[in-house]
Amino acid sequence: MSHICTPAKVTGYVKENLGEALKGCDVVVIPAGVPRKPGMTRDDLFNVNASIVKGLAEGVAKHCPKAQVLIISNPVNSTVPIVAETLKKAGVFDPARLYGVTTLDVTRARTFVAEAKGLDVYKVDVPVIGGHAGITILPLLSQVAPKVSFTKEELDALTNRIQFGGDEVVKAKAGTGSATLSMAYAGAEFTYSVLRGLKGEKGVIAPAFVKSSVTSAEYFASKVELGPNGIKEVHGLGPMSEYEKEKLQQLLPELLGSIKKGIEFAKNN
């Protein structure tokens, strides 16, 4: 990374130097954890990654409590609540500064829709809401811009591929890992959005899994507006089709369970 031609200074640390790595940070991006293998769900990663993320959150609370914290480590539906509870325990939780990075879901949605409909991928917008695992990922294909129509078969196929696109990569890598390059791209894109907001740029909108009152879930992914202090506004869901409303009701129990699992882990460990 230090060979990339940017003005950034790149330094490396081992786990024992966590405090030195975090001290004074404005933005902390956490992709740490074990990758998925074939047959594993993101939830199967929970026991290992939950402990890793909790330890890093404790470091953030101690060394850079005002930082913007971006969580990539899976399962995001549970790791974001773990970080929130850990920061709450330390008395430094600010919901405007904590994000689950769901940009990859939108990246896949834009790519797959553009391919299916022959659109310019750079001009396609596909809102994706819910969570960041399987059926909790809900692309709002009725809100695709530019406006396009889909048959029921296309809706089912595209929705499923967007929800389980990560499985394509896990299977293709045949046990050697999960999505890395596409996740690095998506993680960087979201981080740049946060930085643009922090610099005061107006109208920076990005998807994220955040503390929310949009649905019955305490944490939920939708578009958010970013500003100098982090999250400026959590956007609503907009007009949804009956198909999407039904899918939303199907995903909520699973999402609520994952959130509860994360909260209980943080409180019990």
C-alpha positions in Angstrom: 0.0 0.0 0.0 2.9 2.4 0.7 3.9 2.0 -3.0 0.6 3.6 -4.2 1.1 7.2 -5.4 -1.0 9.1 -2.9 0.0 11.7 -0.3 -1.1 9.2 2.5 1.6 7.9 4.8 1.2 4.2 5.3 2.4 2.5 8.5 1.8 -0.9 9.9 1.2 -2.2 13.5 0.9 -5.5 15.3 -2.0 -6.3 17.6 0.0 -5.3 20.7 0.3 -1.8 19.2 -3.4 -1.2 18.8 -3.4 1.9 20.9 -0.6 3.4 18.8 -2.4 2.6 15.6 -5.7 4.2 16.8 -4.5 7.2 18.7 -6.0 10.4 17.2 -7.8 8.7 14.3 -10.6 10.6 12.6 -11.8 7.5 10.6 -11.4 3.8 11.6 -12.3 1.1 9.0 -12.6 -2.4 10.4 -12.5 -5.3 7.9 -10.8 -7.6 10.4 -11.9 -11.2 10.7 -11.9 -14.6 9.1 -13.3 -15.0 5.5 -16.1 -17.3 4.6 -15.5 -20.8 3.1 -17.9 -22.8 0.9 -21.1 -23.7 2.8 -20.6 -21.1 5.4 -23.0 -18.2 6.0 -21.9 -14.9 7.3 -23.5 -15.9 10.6 -21.1 -18.9 10.9 -18.3 -16.3 11.3 -19.9 -14.9 14.3 -18.0 -16.5 17.2 -14.6 -15.7 15.8 -15.3 -12.2 14.3 -17.5 -11.0 17.2 -14.5 -11.2 19.6 -12.1 -9.5 17.2 -14.5 -6.7 16.5 -15.3 -6.2 20.2 -11.6 -5.9 21.0 -11.1 -3.3 18.3 -14.2 -1.3 19.5 -12.7 -1.2 23.0 -9.5 0.2 21.5 -11.5 2.9 19.6 -13.4 3.8 22.8 -10.1 4.3 24.6 -7.9 5.9 22.0 -10.1 7.7 19.5 -13.7 8.0 20.9 -14.7 10.7 18.4 -13.7 8.7 15.3 -16.1 7.7 12.5 -16.2 3.9 12.8 -16.9 1.9 9.6 -17.6 -1.8 10.1 -17.0 -4.3 7.3 -16.3 -7.4 9.4 -19.1 -10.0 9.0 -21.7 -10.6 10.1 -22.4 -6.9 9.8 -26.0 -7.3 11.1 -24.5 -8.4 14.4 -21.0 -6.7 14.5 -22.5 -3.2 14.3 -24.6 -3.8 17.4 -21.6 -5.3 19.1 -19.6 -2.1 18.5 -22.5 0.1 19.5 -22.9 -1.7 22.9 -19.1 -1.7 23.5 -19.0 2.1 22.9 -22.1 2.6 25.1 -20.4 0.7 27.9 -17.5 3.1 27.6 -19.8 6.1 27.5 -18.7 7.3 24.1 -21.4 6.0 21.7 -22.6 8.4 19.0 -25.0 6.9 16.5 -24.0 9.5 13.9 -20.5 8.0 13.9 -21.1 4.3 13.5 -21.7 2.6 10.1 -22.1 -0.9 8.8 -20.6 -0.8 5.2 -23.2 -2.1 2.8 -21.8 -0.5 -0.3 -20.9 -3.8 -1.9 -24.6 -4.7 -2.0 -25.3 -1.6 -4.0 -22.2 -2.2 -6.2 -23.5 -5.6 -7.1 -27.0 -4.4 -7.6 -25.8 -1.7 -10.1 -23.6 -4.1 -11.9 -26.2 -6.9 -12.2 -29.1 -4.5 -13.2 -26.9 -2.8 -15.8 -25.9 -6.1 -17.3 -29.5 -7.4 -17.4 -30.9 -4.3 -19.0 -28.1 -3.0 -21.1 -27.6 0.2 -19.1 -24.6 2.4 -18.5 -23.5 1.1 -15.1 -22.1 4.6 -14.2 -25.5 6.1 -14.5 -27.5 3.3 -12.7 -28.9 3.9 -9.2 -30.3 0.9 -7.2 -31.3 1.6 -3.6 -30.6 -1.5 -1.4 -32.1 -1.6 2.1 -32.3 -4.0 5.1 -29.2 -5.7 6.3 -26.0 -7.2 4.9 -26.7 -11.0 4.7 -28.8 -13.2 2.4 -32.5 -12.3 2.5 -32.0 -9.3 4.8 -30.5 -7.6 1.7 -33.4 -6.1 -0.3 -32.8 -4.2 -3.6 -35.6 -1.8 -4.4 -35.8 -2.6 -8.1 -39.0 -0.5 -8.4 -36.8 2.5 -7.7 -34.1 1.8 -10.2 -32.9 4.9 -12.1 -33.1 5.3 -15.1 -36.6 3.8 -14.8 -36.9 0.2 -16.1 -39.4 -2.6 -15.8 -38.9 -6.2 -14.7 -41.0 -9.3 -15.1 -41.7 -11.4 -12.0 -39.0 -13.9 -13.2 -36.5 -11.1 -13.6 -37.3 -9.7 -10.1 -36.9 -13.1 -8.5 -33.6 -13.8 -10.3 -32.0 -10.4 -9.8 -33.1 -10.1 -6.2 -31.7 -13.5 -5.4 -28.4 -12.8 -7.2 -27.9 -9.5 -5.4 -28.8 -11.2 -2.0 -26.4 -14.1 -2.5 -23.8 -12.5 -4.8 -21.2 -13.1 -2.2 -21.8 -16.9 -2.4 -20.8 -16.8 -6.1 -17.3 -15.6 -5.0 -17.0 -18.0 -2.1 -17.8 -20.9 -4.4 -15.5 -19.7 -7.2 -12.6 -19.4 -4.9 -13.2 -23.0 -3.7 -12.2 -22.5 -0.1 -9.5 -19.9 -0.5 -11.6 -16.9 0.6 -14.5 -14.6 -0.1 -15.0 -11.3 -1.9 -11.8 -9.2 -1.4 -11.2 -7.0 -4.4 -14.9 -5.9 -4.8 -15.2 -5.4 -1.1 -12.0 -3.3 -1.1 -13.5 -1.2 -3.8 -16.8 -0.8 -2.0 -15.1 -0.1 1.3 -12.9 2.6 -0.2 -15.9 4.1 -2.0 -17.8 4.4 1.2 -14.8 5.7 3.1 -14.3 8.4 0.5 -18.0 9.4 0.9 -17.5 9.8 4.7 -14.4 11.9 4.2 -16.2 14.1 1.7 -18.9 14.7 4.3 -16.4 15.4 7.0 -14.8 18.0 4.7 -18.2 19.8 4.4 -19.2 18.8 0.9 -23.0 19.1 0.5 -25.3 16.4 -0.7 -23.1 13.3 0.0 -25.5 10.4 0.0 -24.4 6.8 0.6 -25.9 3.5 1.8 -25.1 2.2 5.3 -26.4 0.0 8.1 -27.0 2.4 10.9 -29.0 3.1 14.0 -32.4 3.8 12.5 -36.1 4.4 13.2 -37.2 3.7 9.6 -38.5 0.2 10.6 -39.0 -1.8 13.7 -35.3 -2.8 13.5 -32.9 -0.8 15.8 -30.3 -1.0 13.0 -31.2 -0.9 9.3 -29.6 -0.1 6.0 -30.8 2.7 3.8 -29.4 5.8 2.2 -27.9 8.3 4.6 -26.7 11.8 4.1 -23.2 12.4 5.4 -21.8 15.7 6.9 -19.1 17.2 9.1 -20.2 15.3 12.1 -21.0 12.0 10.4 -24.6 11.0 9.7 -26.7 14.1 9.0 -29.9 12.3 8.1 -31.2 8.8 7.7 -33.4 8.6 4.6 -36.7 6.7 4.5 -37.5 3.8 2.1 -39.5 5.7 -0.5 -42.4 4.2 -2.5 -42.1 0.4 -2.5 -43.9 -2.2 -4.6 -46.1 -4.9 -3.1 -43.3 -7.4 -4.0 -40.8 -5.3 -2.0 -43.1 -4.8 1.0 -43.6 -8.5 1.2 -39.9 -9.1 1.1 -39.3 -6.5 3.8 -41.7 -8.3 6.2 -39.9 -11.6 5.5 -36.5 -10.2 6.2 -37.3 -8.3 9.4 -37.4 -11.4 11.8 -34.0 -12.6 10.6 -32.5 -9.1 10.9 -34.0 -8.6 14.4 -32.5 -11.9 15.5 -29.1 -11.0 14.2 -29.2 -7.6 16.0 -30.3 -9.2 19.2 -27.5 -11.8 18.9 -24.9 -9.0 18.6 -26.3 -7.0 21.6 -26.4 -10.1 23.8 -22.8 -11.1 22.9 -21.5 -7.6 23.8 -23.4 -7.6 27.1 -22.4 -11.2 28.1 -18.7 -11.0 27.2 
